[in-house]
Amino acid sequence: MPTTSPALLAKRCQPQPHAQPQSVVSAGAMGSAIVKHLIHAGFTVYTNLDSRSTKAHQRALGAGMINVPLKTLLSMSNWILSIVPPGEAFAFAQKLRTVLAGLALPCAFIDCNAVNPETVRHIGGLFRETPVGFINAGIVETPPREGWDPTFYACTESGSEQVLEEFAALSQCRLKVSLLKGARAGIGDAAL
C-alpha cells in the first residue's frame, strides 16, 4: 500500500465574519510553499506526519506546520487541499474518506493533484453521496516563491458552485484562483 503525503490544516488565528477557510495540503515542495502563503496570511497550519520520512518531517516543520493526529486534523478542518504525488492521489482521497466517517465534516475536499480527468472524476465520486463538497483544482506551474504565485484552476460539478466561490477566497492569501464555471464546466476540467 503506498504511503500518502501528510495533510495539513490551516486555520485562521483570529476568526472574523468572513474569515478564510481552513485548508489541508501536503508537505512536498508545492504544499510547503503554499503553506508559507497561508501562514503569512494569518493561518495556523497543522499536519499529520505519521509514517513520513525524516526529510518530510523537516520540510513540514521548517514551513511552520504543527504535527497532529489525522482524526484531529480532519475534525478541525473546513477545507482539505490534497497536494500529493499523482500516483498517491486516489489512495489519499480514499483514506481521508474512510477517516471522515463519524467526524465533523469538512466543507470540501479539493484535489489539486496532477492526475488525468478520469482519475479526478473517480476521486470526486468518493465524495458524491456525502455532505462534503468536491473541487478539482489543477495547480499550474511551479511552487510559489518570492515574486511568483502559481494559479489554481478550479471547477466542480453542477450544483456545487457555492463551494467553488468560497474556495476562491484563497486568492486573499496571495494564491491565484481562477474558477472554471459555466454550462460545460465540470469535474476533470482542471485536470486537462
Helices and strands as residue ranges (DSSP letters): E 8-12, H 29-40, E 43-47, H 54-62, E 65-67, H 70-76, E 79-82, G 86-88, H 89-100, E 108-111, H 117-125, E 133-140, E 151-155, H 161-167, G 168-173, E 176-179, G 189-191
